[in-house]
Amino acid sequence: MRPLTANLSELDKRPYFLWDEDTTIAELRAALAGPDVELRRRLLGKVLREARDIDVWSFVTPEEVAAELPHIERRLGRRAAFWRFLIDGWREDGLLAG
């Protein structure tokens, strides 16, 4: 497996939160932007569950999280409540479309 890194600009290394998967930062970005819906949702679930919330925005936008949340919430474990609270709050504040 490739080495882990917390430096998200090291595209040829694994992000610290994909400790169990040999996927580089570059591969993760490509998959999250790619056409394979199931792969994107699986990886987005890992990002939202395992990454520090500030690091999530290096990979996806709040709009993308809001759109996918109903489909991936079951993959988030204890973090599901946090993401639902954040997205719902941003909607209530008018920062995200309802």
Secondary structure as UniProt FT lines:
FT   STRAND          4..5
FT   TURN            8..9
FT   TURN            11..12
FT   STRAND          14..15
FT   TURN            16..17
FT   TURN            19..20
FT   HELIX           25..33
FT   HELIX           37..50
FT   HELIX           53..56
FT   TURN            57..59
FT   HELIX           62..72
FT   HELIX           73..75
FT   TURN            77..78
FT   HELIX           79..92
FT   TURN            93..94
//
